[in-house]
Amino acid sequence: MSPAIGILTRIADDRRRRIDAMQQAEPAYALRARLGPPRPAGRLERALRRGAPAAPLRLLCEFKRASPSKGVLNATADPLIYARLYEAGGAAALSLVTEPDHFGGDLAWMPRVRAAVGLPLLLKDFVLDSYQLLDAAARGADGVLLLAALLSGVQLQRLIGEARLLGLDALVEVHDEHELAAALRAGATLVGINNRDLQTFAVDLGTSLRLMPRVPPLVTAVAESGLSTPDDLERLRETRCDAVLIGEAFMTSGDPAATLAALAAAARG
């Protein structure tokens, strides 16, 4: 078993155990009863759509306390402080990494941040079950992350469709040509290209540069991982990239507002 598959398997196993416990505490029918009429999906995707080659890259700013590849980034960071900072600094949307066992996240952040800012919110977790979509919608998310490396084509198609019915956009994350093709076959209209190699954890911006031309014009494309300098964004501005997901650069910065200002300027060109 490769290191990447081993890590994904451990994370998935941990999520399944927690999902089972969540379902025991609040069954799916109880979650559905808390949902109001679903809003149409598309809020997150529209916010991340660049619109024209001369338009600025959209910024999907992320709050993440830790990761398996980097360890603890900022153990005491407050999601509300960062969410307000991101909104004031020009973010198009916010990503909250809520997985608790490997990323130091907490699903309880979502409704708190939802009440504090008006931007579209991506609940970034390891979605394996329809129950998690219901839970995300009930917490006020506008979108969820689906990993092509973790889900079959049939699972991707089903979860994308179920998410839309709940008013959620699905950001389908891919790492190579095979996963991109699978995501598009499953109906993905919002694709994240992760520059991090899941086997070595090495980051290569060339992954986004290589895969971007393969993304159809009507699909919104987001570059992810390892983006931390204005030069990174300037290179992506020359491609059909719509948005960039950036988190670690802010979480490890001594002055995240200044870091965001510099990256926002580079996104505008």
C-alpha positions, 0 to 999 in steps of 0.5 A: 500500500502506498503512503498516500493510500495508507493515509487516505484509508486511515482518514476515511476509517476515522471519518466513518467511525465519527459519521456512525456516531453522528448518525446515532446522535442525530439521525438523517431524518432529524437533520432533514427536519432542520433544513428549510427550503433548499436554496439553488446550488451555485453560490460557491461556484459563481463566486469562484468563476473568473469570467474573463482572462483579464479578470482577477483570479478569485481567492478561496481563502482557507482556515486550517489548523493542521495537516498530515503533511505539515503538522500543526500550523496554528493550533490556537487560531480562531476561525472567526478572526480569520474569516473576518480578515479574509472577507475584509481582504477581498476573498471571494469565498472561504474554506473551513477544514473541519476534519478533526482527527488529522487536521485539527478541525471542528464541524462546529466552526461552520455555523459560527462562521456562517453567522459572522460573514456573508461570503460563500463557505466551503466545508472541507472534509472527507465526504464519504456518505450522504449523511455528511451532505445533509449535515453540511447543509444544516450547518450553513455550508454553500459547498463541500469537498469531494475527493476523486482519489477516495471515491469511485465514479459512481459515488462521485456522480451520486454525491454531486447530484445529492449535493445539488439537491441540497443547494450545495456545490461540490468541489471535486478535487483531482491530482492527475489526468485520470482523476480529472477525467473521472470527475468530469464524467461524474458531472463535476462543474467545479474542479480543484487541481491539487498540486500536492503529490499524495505519495510524496507530499511534494508540491509541484505547481506544474500539476495545475499548469499541466491539467488546466488546459484539460478543464472544459471552458464551462467548468470552474477550475481551482488551483490548490496547494503550495500557492504562497507567493505573488509569482505563483499567482502571476503564473496561474493568471496566464492560464484558464485558472479561475481561482486559487485556494490558499491556506497555509500561507495565511495560517503560518504568516506573522501578518496574515492581513499583509500576506493576503493584501500581497496575494490579492494584488498579484491576483489582480495583476 
